[in-house]
Amino acid sequence: MALVVFVGTYLCAGVIYWGVMALAVGERARAFKGVSPGMLPPLGIIFALLAAFVASQVWGDVERAKTAVNREASALRAVVLLAGSFPGEPETRLYALVRRHITEAVTKEWPTMARQSATLTIAPPALVEALQLTLALTPRGEGQMAAQREMVASLQNALDARRQRIMISQSSVNWVKWTGLLLQALCTLLAIALVHSDNRLSAALAMGLFATGVAVSLVLIASHNRPFTGEISVRPAVLLQVMPEEDTSARSP
């Protein structure tokens, strides 16, 4: 992706450069030189503001995605720890349900979130079953009553965190923002070429430097555009860390 962005940006800069230099003859050359160099700082500032505006959404989505996944993992870890208050079959079933939910999240939900096709239409069956099981428990003593309340709250927290990560997975920079950012970059490159139209080397250097800055900005934004897609996406590693061991569910009370 980085290679495509850099090549595309330099190609656009080159087309603008050769187009302006080819037209910068006679009356047009004097007209081009009439463009004030004072236009360049405002154009650069506007591009920087647009890039920051788009980047703030992208990086905000990434942070919210990480928070949602961490919150889900913390809630499931609490369920695993509290399940020990109900030894025997309830504990074993809760371990199995948590393990099943994490497995389904990693193997099924993460690929669909990467494709932005995950939906909230179907509730996670393992978590729903775990919540129903917890509500059906008959606590004995204050300790088990407190543990049951905490498990219910943790399971509801996990359900909410899952909803959050699925909704965040559908977020991305829309075409209006991309169009505005790219048009501003092209306008700035054109202004640089016009201002330096009487000096080809100066124009090439200035446009090359700005084009590099544009390409770097686009790569950073595009690489974080979809929180669950790409090499630097949000991974389910923390969920796997809280998964109960297989042999734990098989132990006898």
C-alpha positions in Angstrom: 0.0 0.0 0.0 2.8 2.4 0.9 4.4 1.8 -2.5 1.2 2.4 -4.4 0.5 5.7 -2.4 4.1 7.0 -3.0 4.2 6.1 -6.7 0.7 7.6 -7.2 1.6 10.8 -5.4 4.9 11.3 -7.2 3.1 10.5 -10.5 0.5 13.2 -9.9 3.2 15.7 -8.9 5.1 14.8 -12.1 2.1 15.3 -14.3 1.4 18.7 -12.7 5.0 19.7 -13.0 5.4 18.8 -16.7 2.0 20.3 -17.5 2.8 23.7 -15.9 6.3 23.8 -17.4 5.0 23.0 -20.8 2.5 25.8 -20.6 4.8 28.3 -19.0 5.8 30.1 -22.2 5.0 33.7 -23.5 2.1 35.4 -21.9 1.2 32.3 -19.8 4.7 32.3 -18.2 4.1 35.9 -17.0 0.7 35.0 -15.8 2.0 32.0 -13.9 4.7 34.2 -12.2 2.0 36.6 -11.2 0.7 34.0 -8.7 1.8 35.2 -5.3 4.2 33.0 -3.2 2.1 34.2 -0.3 -0.5 31.6 -1.3 1.7 28.7 -0.4 1.7 28.9 3.4 -2.2 29.2 3.7 -2.6 26.2 1.2 -0.1 24.2 3.2 -1.8 25.0 6.5 -5.2 24.1 5.1 -3.9 20.7 3.9 -2.3 20.1 7.4 -5.6 20.9 9.0 -7.6 18.6 6.7 -5.0 15.8 7.3 -5.3 16.3 11.1 -9.1 16.3 10.9 -9.1 13.0 9.0 -6.4 11.5 11.2 -8.2 12.4 14.4 -11.2 10.2 13.3 -8.9 7.3 12.2 -6.8 7.2 15.3 -9.8 7.8 17.5 -11.4 4.7 16.0 -8.3 2.6 16.6 -8.1 3.7 20.3 -11.8 2.9 20.8 -11.4 -0.5 19.1 -8.4 -1.3 21.5 -10.4 -0.2 24.5 -13.4 -2.3 23.5 -11.3 -5.4 23.0 -9.5 -4.9 26.3 -12.8 -4.3 28.1 -14.3 -7.5 26.7 -11.2 -9.5 27.7 -11.2 -8.0 31.2 -14.9 -8.8 31.7 -14.4 -12.4 30.5 -11.4 -12.8 32.8 -13.6 -11.7 35.7 -16.2 -14.3 34.7 -13.5 -17.0 34.7 -12.2 -16.0 38.1 -15.7 -15.8 39.7 -16.9 -19.0 38.2 -14.7 -20.8 40.8 -17.3 -19.7 43.4 -19.7 -22.3 41.9 -17.6 -25.5 41.7 -18.7 -28.5 39.8 -20.9 -28.4 36.7 -21.7 -24.6 36.7 -18.0 -23.8 36.8 -17.2 -26.3 34.0 -20.0 -25.0 31.8 -19.0 -21.4 32.3 -15.4 -22.2 31.4 -16.6 -24.0 28.3 -18.9 -21.2 27.2 -16.2 -18.5 27.7 -13.7 -20.6 25.7 -16.4 -21.1 23.0 -17.1 -17.4 22.7 -13.4 -16.5 22.4 -12.9 -19.2 19.8 -15.9 -17.9 17.7 -14.7 -14.3 18.1 -11.2 -15.1 16.9 -12.1 -17.5 14.1 -15.4 -16.0 12.8 -16.0 -12.5 14.0 -12.5 -11.1 13.4 -12.4 -12.0 9.7 -15.9 -10.6 9.1 -14.9 -7.4 11.0 -11.8 -7.1 8.7 -14.2 -7.3 5.7 -16.6 -4.8 7.4 -19.4 -7.3 7.1 -19.9 -8.1 10.8 -23.4 -7.2 12.1 -25.2 -7.1 15.4 -28.2 -9.1 14.0 -27.3 -12.3 15.9 -26.3 -12.1 19.5 -23.2 -14.2 20.6 -24.8 -17.6 21.6 -22.1 -18.5 24.0 -22.3 -15.3 26.0 -26.1 -15.4 26.0 -26.1 -18.9 27.3 -23.5 -18.0 29.9 -25.7 -15.1 31.1 -28.8 -17.4 31.2 -26.8 -20.0 33.2 -25.5 -17.4 35.6 -29.0 -16.0 36.2 -30.4 -19.5 36.8 -27.8 -20.3 39.5 -29.0 -20.8 43.1 -26.5 -19.1 45.3 -25.7 -20.4 48.8 -24.5 -17.7 51.1 -23.5 -14.1 50.7 -20.3 -15.0 48.9 -22.0 -16.8 46.1 -24.7 -14.1 45.8 -22.0 -11.4 45.4 -20.2 -13.6 42.9 -23.4 -14.1 40.9 -24.1 -10.4 40.7 -20.5 -9.7 39.6 -20.7 -12.4 36.9 -23.9 -11.0 35.5 -22.4 -7.5 35.4 -19.2 -8.8 33.8 -21.2 -10.8 31.1 -23.3 -7.7 30.3 -20.1 -5.7 30.1 -18.6 -8.2 27.7 -21.7 -8.1 25.5 -21.6 -4.3 25.4 -17.8 -4.4 24.5 -18.5 -6.8 21.7 -21.2 -4.5 20.3 -18.8 -1.6 20.5 -16.0 -3.4 18.6 -18.4 -4.6 15.8 -19.8 -1.1 15.4 -16.3 0.4 15.3 -15.3 -2.2 12.7 -17.8 -0.6 10.2 -16.2 2.8 10.6 -13.9 4.2 7.9 -13.0 7.6 6.3 -15.8 8.4 3.8 -15.1 9.5 0.2 -16.0 13.1 0.9 -13.1 13.5 3.3 -10.7 11.6 1.0 -11.8 13.8 -1.9 -11.3 17.0 0.1 -7.9 16.0 1.3 -6.6 14.9 -2.1 -8.0 18.0 -3.9 -6.3 20.3 -1.4 -3.0 18.4 -2.0 -3.4 18.8 -5.7 -4.1 22.5 -5.4 -1.1 23.0 -3.3 1.2 21.1 -5.7 -0.3 23.2 -8.6 0.4 26.4 -6.7 4.0 25.4 -6.0 4.5 24.6 -9.7 3.1 28.0 -10.8 5.1 30.0 -8.3 8.4 28.3 -9.4 7.5 28.0 -13.0 10.5 30.1 -14.0 12.9 27.7 -12.3 12.5 24.1 -13.1 14.9 22.8 -10.5 13.4 24.8 -7.7 9.9 23.7 -8.8 11.0 20.0 -8.9 12.6 20.2 -5.4 9.7 22.0 -3.8 7.1 19.7 -5.3 9.1 16.6 -4.5 9.3 17.6 -0.8 5.6 18.5 -0.5 4.6 15.3 -2.4 6.7 13.2 0.0 4.8 14.9 3.0 1.5 14.2 1.3 2.4 10.5 0.6 3.5 10.0 4.2 0.2 11.5 5.5 -1.9 9.4 3.2 0.0 6.2 4.2 -0.5 6.9 7.9 -4.2 7.6 7.5 -4.9 4.7 5.1 -3.0 2.2 7.3 -5.2 3.0 10.2 -8.4 3.6 8.2 -10.0 0.3 9.3 -9.2 -0.7 12.8 -9.5 -4.5 12.2 -7.9 -4.6 8.8 -4.3 -4.7 7.7 -0.9 -5.6 9.3 -1.2 -3.1 12.1 -4.8 -3.8 12.9 -6.3 -4.5 16.4 -5.7 -8.2 17.1 -7.6 -10.6 19.5 -4.4 -11.4 21.4 -5.8 -10.2 24.8 -8.9 -12.4 24.3 -6.7 -15.4 23.8 -4.8 -14.6 26.9 -7.9 -14.9 29.1 -9.2 -18.1 27.5 -9.5 -20.9 30.2 -7.3 -23.9 29.8 -8.9 -26.9 28.2 -8.0 -29.2 31.1 -9.4 -26.7 33.6 -12.9 -27.4 32.3 -12.5 -31.1 32.8 -11.5 -31.0 36.5 -13.9 -32.5 39.0 -15.2 -30.5 42.0 
